[in-house]
Amino acid sequence: MATREWGCSRRAILWGGTLAVLAFGVPAPARAQPKIDPKLVKYQLKPKADQECDRCLHFIPPDGCKMVAGKISPKGWCALFAPKPK
C-alpha cells in the first residue's frame, strides 16, 4: 500500500527501469583479470613429462596464454597446466 501513498506503482517502476536501460545501455561486463607473472606459476621453457603448453587449455597459439603474462613457448610448462579436453 505504500506505493499508492507515493503515487508509484510496480508498473511505473518497471517502466522507469526499462527506459533507463534503453537510455544508458546495459552495464559493461567486468574487466578481465590481469595475467599472472610467469615466476609465480613456476613457468619453465621445458615440458614436465607429457605436460606442455600447447596441450594446455589456457594456451593461445602461437605463443600466448590466457593466464600467464608474456610470450609462452608451446613446449613450456607451468603450475597452471590443465589438459585440453579430448
TIVO-2410 file (N, C-alpha, C; in nm, 3 decimals):
# residues 86
REC num residu      c1      c2      c3 atome chaine
REC   1      M   0.081  -0.120   0.000     N      A
REC   1      M   0.000   0.000   0.000    CA      A
REC   1      M   0.085   0.126   0.000     C      A
REC   2      A   0.208   0.114   0.041     N      A
REC   2      A   0.295   0.232   0.046    CA      A
REC   2      A   0.317   0.291  -0.093     C      A
REC   3      T   0.311   0.207  -0.196     N      A
REC   3      T   0.333   0.258  -0.330    CA      A
REC   3      T   0.223   0.356  -0.369     C      A
REC   4      R   0.103   0.336  -0.324     N      A
REC   4      R  -0.007   0.426  -0.356    CA      A
REC   4      R   0.010   0.562  -0.290     C      A
REC   5      E   0.067   0.564  -0.168     N      A
REC   5      E   0.089   0.690  -0.099    CA      A
REC   5      E   0.188   0.778  -0.175     C      A
REC   6      W   0.284   0.718  -0.240     N      A
REC   6      W   0.385   0.793  -0.313    CA      A
REC   6      W   0.344   0.817  -0.458     C      A
REC   7      G   0.239   0.754  -0.501     N      A
REC   7      G   0.192   0.771  -0.638    CA      A
REC   7      G   0.268   0.686  -0.738     C      A
REC   8      C   0.333   0.580  -0.692     N      A
REC   8      C   0.408   0.490  -0.780    CA      A
REC   8      C   0.344   0.352  -0.778     C      A
REC   9      S   0.348   0.289  -0.891     N      A
REC   9      S   0.301   0.151  -0.899    CA      A
REC   9      S   0.417   0.064  -0.944     C      A
REC  10      R   0.402  -0.065  -0.929     N      A
REC  10      R   0.506  -0.156  -0.978    CA      A
REC  10      R   0.528  -0.136  -1.128     C      A
REC  11      R   0.420  -0.115  -1.198     N      A
REC  11      R   0.430  -0.094  -1.343    CA      A
REC  11      R   0.513   0.030  -1.374     C      A
REC  12      A   0.493   0.137  -1.300     N      A
REC  12      A   0.569   0.261  -1.323    CA      A
REC  12      A   0.717   0.240  -1.292     C      A
REC  13      I   0.748   0.166  -1.186     N      A
REC  13      I   0.887   0.140  -1.151    CA      A
REC  13      I   0.954   0.055  -1.258     C      A
REC  14      L   0.887  -0.051  -1.304     N      A
REC  14      L   0.942  -0.135  -1.409    CA      A
REC  14      L   0.960  -0.058  -1.539     C      A
REC  15      W   0.864   0.023  -1.574     N      A
REC  15      W   0.873   0.103  -1.695    CA      A
REC  15      W   0.990   0.201  -1.686     C      A
REC  16      G   1.008   0.262  -1.570     N      A
REC  16      G   1.120   0.354  -1.550    CA      A
REC  16      G   1.254   0.282  -1.564     C      A
REC  17      G   1.263   0.160  -1.509     N      A
REC  17      G   1.386   0.081  -1.523    CA      A
REC  17      G   1.414   0.046  -1.668     C      A
REC  18      T   1.309   0.012  -1.742     N      A
REC  18      T   1.324  -0.020  -1.884    CA      A
REC  18      T   1.374   0.101  -1.961     C      A
REC  19      L   1.317   0.217  -1.934     N      A
REC  19      L   1.361   0.339  -2.001    CA      A
REC  19      L   1.507   0.373  -1.966     C      A
REC  20      A   1.547   0.348  -1.841     N      A
REC  20      A   1.685   0.375  -1.801    CA      A
REC  20      A   1.782   0.286  -1.878     C      A
REC  21      V   1.747   0.158  -1.894     N      A
REC  21      V   1.833   0.066  -1.970    CA      A
REC  21      V   1.841   0.110  -2.115     C      A
REC  22      L   1.729   0.151  -2.173     N      A
REC  22      L   1.731   0.197  -2.312    CA      A
REC  22      L   1.813   0.325  -2.328     C      A
REC  23      A   1.806   0.412  -2.231     N      A
REC  23      A   1.876   0.539  -2.240    CA      A
REC  23      A   2.027   0.525  -2.213     C      A
REC  24      F   2.062   0.445  -2.114     N      A
REC  24      F   2.202   0.436  -2.072    CA      A
REC  24      F   2.270   0.306  -2.112     C      A
REC  25      G   2.196   0.211  -2.161     N      A
REC  25      G   2.255   0.083  -2.201    CA      A
REC  25      G   2.273  -0.011  -2.085     C      A
REC  26      V   2.310  -0.131  -2.119     N      A
REC  26      V   2.335  -0.233  -2.018    CA      A
REC  26      V   2.477  -0.212  -1.966     C      A
REC  27      P   2.498  -0.230  -1.836     N      A
REC  27      P   2.633  -0.211  -1.781    CA      A
REC  27      P   2.734  -0.303  -1.850     C      A
REC  28      A   2.855  -0.252  -1.869     N      A
REC  28      A   2.961  -0.330  -1.934    CA      A
REC  28      A   3.004  -0.445  -1.843     C      A
REC  29      P   3.047  -0.556  -1.901     N      A
REC  29      P   3.093  -0.667  -1.819    CA      A
REC  29      P   3.220  -0.629  -1.744     C      A
REC  30      A   3.248  -0.702  -1.639     N      A
REC  30      A   3.367  -0.675  -1.559    CA      A
REC  30      A   3.493  -0.693  -1.644     C      A
REC  31      R   3.595  -0.620  -1.611     N      A
REC  31      R   3.722  -0.630  -1.683    CA      A
REC  31      R   3.788  -0.764  -1.656     C      A
REC  32      A   3.867  -0.808  -1.751     N      A
REC  32      A   3.940  -0.934  -1.735    CA      A
REC  32      A   4.045  -0.919  -1.626     C      A
REC  33      Q   4.071  -1.027  -1.558     N      A
REC  33      Q   4.173  -1.028  -1.455    CA      A
REC  33      Q   4.310  -1.011  -1.519     C      A
REC  34      P   4.401  -0.942  -1.453     N      A
REC  34      P   4.536  -0.930  -1.508    CA      A
REC  34      P   4.604  -1.067  -1.511     C      A
REC  35      K   4.696  -1.083  -1.606     N      A
REC  35      K   4.767  -1.210  -1.618    CA      A
REC  35      K   4.872  -1.223  -1.508     C      A
REC  36      I   4.908  -1.347  -1.479     N      A
REC  36      I   5.000  -1.379  -1.370    CA      A
REC  36      I   5.144  -1.377  -1.419     C      A
REC  37      D   5.233  -1.330  -1.333     N      A
REC  37      D   5.376  -1.330  -1.364    CA      A
REC  37      D   5.424  -1.475  -1.378     C      A
REC  38      P   5.502  -1.505  -1.481     N      A
REC  38      P   5.548  -1.642  -1.502    CA      A
REC  38      P   5.623  -1.702  -1.383     C      A
REC  39      K   5.696  -1.621  -1.310     N      A
REC  39      K   5.771  -1.672  -1.194    CA      A
REC  39      K   5.677  -1.728  -1.086     C      A
REC  40      L   5.560  -1.666  -1.072     N      A
REC  40      L   5.467  -1.709  -0.967    CA      A
REC  40      L   5.405  -1.846  -0.994     C      A
REC  41      V   5.404  -1.887  -1.121     N      A
REC  41      V   5.345  -2.017  -1.156    CA      A
REC  41      V   5.452  -2.116  -1.201     C      A
REC  42      K   5.578  -2.084  -1.169     N      A
REC  42      K   5.692  -2.172  -1.197    CA      A
REC  42      K   5.706  -2.206  -1.346     C      A
REC  43      Y   5.679  -2.105  -1.431     N      A
REC  43      Y   5.690  -2.127  -1.576    CA      A
REC  43      Y   5.832  -2.166  -1.611     C      A
REC  44      Q   5.843  -2.264  -1.700     N      A
REC  44      Q   5.974  -2.307  -1.750    CA      A
REC  44      Q   5.963  -2.335  -1.899     C      A
REC  45      L   6.075  -2.328  -1.968     N      A
REC  45      L   6.077  -2.346  -2.113    CA      A
REC  45      L   6.069  -2.492  -2.156     C      A
REC  46      K   6.088  -2.584  -2.063     N      A
REC  46      K   6.083  -2.727  -2.095    CA      A
REC  46      K   5.953  -2.787  -2.041     C      A
REC  47      P   5.899  -2.889  -2.110     N      A
REC  47      P   5.778  -2.955  -2.060    CA      A
REC  47      P   5.807  -3.036  -1.935     C      A
REC  48      K   5.701  -3.070  -1.864     N      A
REC  48      K   5.711  -3.157  -1.747    CA      A
REC  48      K   5.640  -3.286  -1.785     C      A
REC  49      A   5.720  -3.389  -1.812     N      A
REC  49      A   5.669  -3.516  -1.865    CA      A
REC  49      A   5.593  -3.488  -1.994     C      A
REC  50      D   5.466  -3.529  -2.003     N      A
REC  50      D   5.388  -3.504  -2.125    CA      A
REC  50      D   5.305  -3.376  -2.117     C      A
REC  51      Q   5.326  -3.299  -2.010     N      A
REC  51      Q   5.254  -3.172  -1.994    CA      A
REC  51      Q   5.333  -3.060  -2.060     C      A
REC  52      E   5.280  -3.003  -2.166     N      A
REC  52      E   5.343  -2.889  -2.231    CA      A
REC  52      E   5.236  -2.790  -2.271     C      A
REC  53      C   5.276  -2.666  -2.282     N      A
REC  53      C   5.180  -2.557  -2.303    CA      A
REC  53      C   5.087  -2.578  -2.422     C      A
REC  54      D   5.136  -2.631  -2.533     N      A
REC  54      D   5.048  -2.645  -2.649    CA      A
REC  54      D   4.941  -2.752  -2.629     C      A
REC  55      R   4.949  -2.826  -2.521     N      A
REC  55      R   4.844  -2.924  -2.485    CA      A
REC  55      R   4.756  -2.873  -2.370     C      A
REC  56      C   4.776  -2.747  -2.332     N      A
REC  56      C   4.705  -2.689  -2.218    CA      A
REC  56      C   4.581  -2.612  -2.264     C      A
REC  57      L   4.480  -2.615  -2.183     N      A
REC  57      L   4.354  -2.546  -2.208    CA      A
REC  57      L   4.373  -2.394  -2.219     C      A
REC  58      H   4.472  -2.340  -2.150     N      A
REC  58      H   4.493  -2.195  -2.145    CA      A
REC  58      H   4.581  -2.142  -2.259     C      A
REC  59      F   4.644  -2.230  -2.335     N      A
REC  59      F   4.738  -2.188  -2.439    CA      A
REC  59      F   4.666  -2.120  -2.554     C      A
REC  60      I   4.724  -2.009  -2.603     N      A
REC  60      I   4.672  -1.935  -2.718    CA      A
REC  60      I   4.782  -1.935  -2.825     C      A
REC  61      P   4.764  -2.013  -2.933     N      A
REC  61      P   4.868  -2.019  -3.036    CA      A
REC  61      P   4.892  -1.881  -3.097     C      A
REC  62      P   5.010  -1.846  -3.138     N      A
REC  62      P   5.127  -1.932  -3.141    CA      A
REC  62      P   5.212  -1.926  -3.014     C      A
REC  63      D   5.199  -1.820  -2.931     N      A
REC  63      D   5.288  -1.809  -2.815    CA      A
REC  63      D   5.226  -1.732  -2.699     C      A
REC  64      G   5.098  -1.754  -2.675     N      A
REC  64      G   5.029  -1.682  -2.568    CA      A
REC  64      G   4.960  -1.774  -2.469     C      A
REC  65      C   4.912  -1.714  -2.362     N      A
REC  65      C   4.841  -1.789  -2.258    CA      A
REC  65      C   4.731  -1.699  -2.202     C      A
REC  66      K   4.617  -1.758  -2.170     N      A
REC  66      K   4.506  -1.683  -2.110    CA      A
REC  66      K   4.537  -1.642  -1.967     C      A
REC  67      M   4.628  -1.715  -1.901     N      A
REC  67      M   4.652  -1.694  -1.759    CA      A
REC  67      M   4.787  -1.629  -1.728     C      A
REC  68      V   4.890  -1.661  -1.807     N      A
REC  68      V   5.027  -1.619  -1.778    CA      A
REC  68      V   5.069  -1.505  -1.872     C      A
REC  69      A   5.135  -1.405  -1.818     N      A
REC  69      A   5.179  -1.289  -1.895    CA      A
REC  69      A   5.301  -1.321  -1.980     C      A
REC  70      G   5.315  -1.250  -2.090     N      A
REC  70      G   5.433  -1.262  -2.175    CA      A
REC  70      G   5.420  -1.370  -2.280     C      A
REC  71      K   5.532  -1.387  -2.355     N      A
REC  71      K   5.535  -1.491  -2.458    CA      A
REC  71      K   5.557  -1.626  -2.391     C      A
REC  72      I   5.486  -1.725  -2.441     N      A
REC  72      I   5.490  -1.860  -2.385    CA      A
REC  72      I   5.537  -1.957  -2.493     C      A
REC  73      S   5.633  -2.040  -2.458     N      A
REC  73      S   5.679  -2.142  -2.551    CA      A
REC  73      S   5.575  -2.254  -2.560     C      A
REC  74      P   5.542  -2.300  -2.680     N      A
REC  74      P   5.447  -2.411  -2.692    CA      A
REC  74      P   5.497  -2.537  -2.621     C      A
REC  75      K   5.627  -2.550  -2.602     N      A
REC  75      K   5.684  -2.668  -2.536    CA      A
REC  75      K   5.718  -2.639  -2.390     C      A
REC  76      G   5.670  -2.526  -2.336     N      A
REC  76      G   5.696  -2.490  -2.198    CA      A
REC  76      G   5.598  -2.558  -2.103     C      A
REC  77      W   5.604  -2.519  -1.976     N      A
REC  77      W   5.516  -2.575  -1.874    CA      A
REC  77      W   5.504  -2.476  -1.758     C      A
REC  78      C   5.389  -2.479  -1.687     N      A
REC  78      C   5.373  -2.404  -1.562    CA      A
REC  78      C   5.277  -2.479  -1.471     C      A
REC  79      A   5.268  -2.433  -1.348     N      A
REC  79      A   5.186  -2.500  -1.247    CA      A
REC  79      A   5.036  -2.490  -1.276     C      A
REC  80      L   4.995  -2.405  -1.370     N      A
REC  80      L   4.853  -2.391  -1.404    CA      A
REC  80      L   4.811  -2.485  -1.517     C      A
REC  81      F   4.900  -2.577  -1.555     N      A
REC  81      F   4.868  -2.668  -1.666    CA      A
REC  81      F   4.735  -2.738  -1.643     C      A
REC  82      A   4.650  -2.732  -1.744     N      A
REC  82      A   4.520  -2.802  -1.744    CA      A
REC  82      A   4.503  -2.863  -1.882     C      A
REC  83      P   4.499  -2.995  -1.893     N      A
REC  83      P   4.491  -3.057  -2.025    CA      A
REC  83      P   4.365  -3.019  -2.101     C      A
REC  84      K   4.381  -3.002  -2.233     N      A
REC  84      K   4.264  -2.974  -2.317    CA      A
REC  84      K   4.173  -3.096  -2.316     C      A
REC  85      P   4.043  -3.075  -2.322     N      A
REC  85      P   3.951  -3.190  -2.328    CA      A
REC  85      P   3.970  -3.264  -2.461     C      A
REC  86      K   3.954  -3.394  -2.455     N      A
REC  86      K   3.973  -3.476  -2.576    CA      A
REC  86      K   3.846  -3.495  -2.653     C      A
***
